[in-house]
Structure formats: C-alpha cells, structure tokens
Amino acid sequence: MAFQRIVMAITSGLLLLFVAMPTHAITLQEKDTLARTSYQNAKSAYQAAVKTYQTARSQFLTTKEKYKNNKSQENRQKALTDGQNFGTRALETMEKYLLLMKTEIEQSSALETMDRTKALKEINDDIIWIAAQKTEVATAETRDSLVSAGDAISTRWNTIRVETKRISGLLLAGKINVLLNKGEEISTRVGEKIATLKADGYDTRELETLQADFDSDLQTAQTAYDDAREVFQQISSLENSDNLYQRGRTFINQADKAVRSAYQTLDDIVRILKKATLKKADVQGTGFVVISNGNGSVVLVGNGSVAGTTAKDAVLRVVDNGGDATVDTNAEGTKKTLDAKTTEYSGFGTVQVNGSNIDVTVLSSDLDLRAEGTGTVTMSGTSGTYRVGNKGTEKPLSTTPTVIQVAQ
C-alpha cells in the first residue's frame, strides 16, 4: 500500500498537467522570430518531459506490481529506485510546464504590470521549491521517506494548479485589454479625421453616430474585461478555481462580443472615410469630376489627380509624362512596369494618383472616383453616374465615351 500511495500522491492531479498546457499561443504578429523560437523551445522541452514522465510512471507501476506479488529485498529496492525516478520525472515535468508558462508571460504584452509581477514571482518560487524537492526525492532511502516526498509533490502541484488557472484567466482577459487599448487609439484617430472633414464642410453626422456606437461597444467590453479580471484574481483554491474560471470566461465572452461589434462598426467607418474625398462640400468651379457606383472606365489626361475606391479586380494604368507622378494603392495589389513611363497596377481597392502631366486610365466595376485638375476626363460605362464640379447635376454614364474639359 505504501508504494500505491506514492503513485496516488504524485499522480493525483498531475495527469491534468497534460491537458492544462497554456492555450494562449503567442501569435506571429505579436512576437519576433527570437521570441517565437524561445517559446517553441520551451514547449518542446515540456512535451519531451511529459513523455519521459509517462515512461517513468509506467515503469514504476510495473515494478510496484512485481513487488506486490513478491516482496523480496531485490524487488523492494527496485521499486524504491523506480519510485525515485518517477518522482524526479514528475518534478521535471512540473518544472518544464512552469517554464513554458513563464516564457509566455514574459513575452506577452497582455498582462497588466501588477498581475505580471505576481505571476512571475509565484512561478519562480515554485521552480525553486522543485529544485529542492528533487534532492529530497533523490536521497529518499526508505519507502516512508519517498511517500512523504510524493505527498509534498501532490500538495505543491495543487497549489500550482490554482496559480496557473488564475494566470491563464488573466492572460485570456489581457488579450481583450490589448484590443481595447488599440480601439481607444483608433477612436482618437477617427475623431481627428472627423474633425478635419467637418472643417472642410463635409457632412459628418453619420460618421459621428458610428464613432459613438464604436465607443459604446468598447465601453461595454471594458466593463466586462474589468469584471473578468476581478473574478480571475479571486481564484485561490481548488474548491473555487473551476467555478470562478468559468464565471470569468462568461465575462470574457461578453467582452469578445462587444469588441467584435465595435470592429464591425469600424469597417463601416473606414468605408465612409475612404469615400470622403469624393464628397467634399463647397468646392468652387468645375475643376473636378465625380464618378459614383460606376462600371466602366475613366481616363484623366493632364495636370491633376485621380482618387477613390474600386473593385478588387480593377486595372490602373499610369503614363508619367512629367516624371513626377505618385501612385498610392494602399500597399495592395501588384505592380508591373510596361515601359519607361508606363506602369500598370491590378488587384487593389483604393487609389490615389497625382502628377503634373499624367495619363491615367482606370478600368473597374464599383467605381467611386474623383478626377480633378486641368485637362480632360473621359468616361464610359454600363452603369453609374457622374457629376461635374460642385454645382453639377448627376448624370448617367453611357457606353458612348463622354469627354469633359476640366480646369482649376
């Protein structure tokens, strides 16, 4: 029975280790190559320790059964030796697990400073204890001393289970906090953009409503995050850990739902901002042409610019006769040089072309473009409308090319 207690003491709860591995994998976007390598090395070391532990456990169970059937001195010593190896491998597995958790904490930006400091201290204390306990196991000369060491391992492991449950919850909550911080920065930039557009005479009421919805969802997520973090911090024993962890997860799910809603609203904000340059108010003269929801082609020849949005299958060709043209497709699509002056672009969704002497051709569906400057704009299409200047009326595009003379 004594050797049975060794198995029970060390194995009790420890097998949960193999399903309690951290699930908060560090993403490629958050960490550089060195950090990813460090995490993968820690993970591999843990997985190798698990296999060694399982082999040692299996060996000890076989030896224990043999001693149970034949309590010879030889079998007794073999059981003691294999029991020491089993206990040592259990401690090494615990250590590798803690080092994996430590690596994740050190490389994560999700934890708040207080939570991070506390978690690292607990893990370091556990690792120091494990180092000392390895000596206790290795020097155990009797069955009773080995059982005592096994009991100590089991007790400590229960403490570690509680600690890592709390840390895992806080890491989970921290990921929401990262999104909240990014959301606040985005809201500030959106507010600045809205203010600029408003000063230019743009009707910003829809944008302001969307920003209010965005901020409201972020606040809902912030409240749920605060509640989750508070609950996770209350995890202090095996008796309350599962219940509190699940309660915390409920708040995390609420926060996640609110964050998703906020970023869906952000998509609408971005869509409107992309088209904002097409609808500037109080622009005088007839120096520009606006094409809306077009399906066809637009050609600008002269000194000016073309800007707006297109379908992803759009084709843009730019002839830079002045040698000073600039093209911005928001880092989307592909670029192909046709000759010294001509470049073709494809696979983009937004475009901005400027130059003193340019010949710009855009072929696309879902065209929302503004062509302005001094020169000619030629348009044709199967659908959509165009308007000349701020005071012009909306007219339908035609399959017969329409040529407009524009001048600033």
Rosetta blueprint (number, residue, H / E / L):
1 M L
2 A H
3 F H
4 Q H
5 R H
6 I H
7 V H
8 M H
9 A H
10 I H
11 T H
12 S L
13 G L
14 L H
15 L H
16 L H
17 L H
18 F H
19 V H
20 A L
21 M L
22 P L
23 T L
24 H L
25 A L
26 I L
27 T L
28 L L
29 Q L
30 E L
31 K L
32 D L
33 T H
34 L H
35 A H
36 R H
37 T H
38 S H
39 Y H
40 Q H
41 N H
42 A H
43 K H
44 S H
45 A H
46 Y H
47 Q H
48 A H
49 A H
50 V H
51 K H
52 T H
53 Y H
54 Q H
55 T H
56 A H
57 R H
58 S H
59 Q H
60 F H
61 L H
62 T H
63 T H
64 K H
65 E H
66 K H
67 Y H
68 K H
69 N H
70 N L
71 K L
72 S L
73 Q H
74 E H
75 N H
76 R H
77 Q H
78 K H
79 A H
80 L H
81 T H
82 D H
83 G H
84 Q H
85 N H
86 F H
87 G H
88 T H
89 R H
90 A H
91 L H
92 E H
93 T H
94 M H
95 E H
96 K H
97 Y H
98 L H
99 L H
100 L H
101 M H
102 K H
103 T H
104 E H
105 I H
106 E H
107 Q H
108 S L
109 S L
110 A L
111 L L
112 E L
113 T H
114 M H
115 D H
116 R H
117 T H
118 K H
119 A H
120 L H
121 K H
122 E H
123 I H
124 N H
125 D H
126 D H
127 I H
128 I H
129 W H
130 I H
131 A H
132 A H
133 Q H
134 K H
135 T H
136 E H
137 V H
138 A H
139 T L
140 A L
141 E L
142 T L
143 R H
144 D H
145 S H
146 L H
147 V H
148 S H
149 A H
150 G H
151 D H
152 A H
153 I H
154 S H
155 T H
156 R H
157 W H
158 N H
159 T H
160 I H
161 R H
162 V H
163 E H
164 T H
165 K H
166 R H
167 I H
168 S H
169 G H
170 L H
171 L H
172 L H
173 A H
174 G H
175 K H
176 I H
177 N H
178 V H
179 L H
180 L H
181 N H
182 K H
183 G H
184 E H
185 E H
186 I H
187 S H
188 T H
189 R H
190 V H
191 G H
192 E H
193 K H
194 I H
195 A H
196 T H
197 L H
198 K H
199 A H
200 D L
201 G L
202 Y L
203 D L
204 T L
205 R H
206 E H
207 L H
208 E H
209 T H
210 L H
211 Q H
212 A H
213 D H
214 F H
215 D H
216 S H
217 D H
218 L H
219 Q H
220 T H
221 A H
222 Q H
223 T H
224 A H
225 Y H
226 D H
227 D H
228 A H
229 R H
230 E H
231 V H
232 F H
233 Q H
234 Q L
235 I L
236 S L
237 S L
238 L H
239 E H
240 N H
241 S H
242 D H
243 N H
244 L H
245 Y H
246 Q H
247 R H
248 G H
249 R H
250 T H
251 F H
252 I H
253 N H
254 Q H
255 A H
256 D H
257 K H
258 A H
259 V H
260 R H
261 S H
262 A H
263 Y H
264 Q H
265 T H
266 L H
267 D H
268 D H
269 I H
270 V H
271 R H
272 I H
273 L H
274 K H
275 K H
276 A H
277 T H
278 L H
279 K L
280 K L
281 A L
282 D L
283 V L
284 Q L
285 G L
286 T L
287 G L
288 F E
289 V E
290 V E
291 I E
292 S E
293 N E
294 G E
295 N E
296 G E
297 S E
298 V E
299 V E
300 L E
301 V E
302 G E
303 N E
304 G E
305 S E
306 V E
307 A E
308 G E
309 T E
310 T L
311 A L
312 K L
313 D L
314 A L
315 V E
316 L E
317 R E
318 V E
319 V E
320 D E
321 N L
322 G L
323 G L
324 D L
325 A L
326 T E
327 V E
328 D E
329 T L
330 N L
331 A L
332 E L
333 G L
334 T E
335 K E
336 K E
337 T E
338 L L
339 D L
340 A L
341 K L
342 T E
343 T E
344 E E
345 Y E
346 S E
347 G L
348 F L
349 G L
350 T E
351 V E
352 Q E
353 V E
354 N E
355 G E
356 S E
357 N E
358 I E
359 D E
360 V E
361 T E
362 V E
363 L E
364 S E
365 S E
366 D E
367 L E
368 D E
369 L E
370 R E
371 A E
372 E E
373 G E
374 T E
375 G E
376 T E
377 V E
378 T E
379 M E
380 S E
381 G E
382 T E
383 S E
384 G E
385 T E
386 Y E
387 R E
388 V E
389 G L
390 N L
391 K L
392 G L
393 T L
394 E L
395 K E
396 P E
397 L L
398 S L
399 T L
400 T L
401 P L
402 T E
403 V E
404 I E
405 Q E
406 V E
407 A L
408 Q L
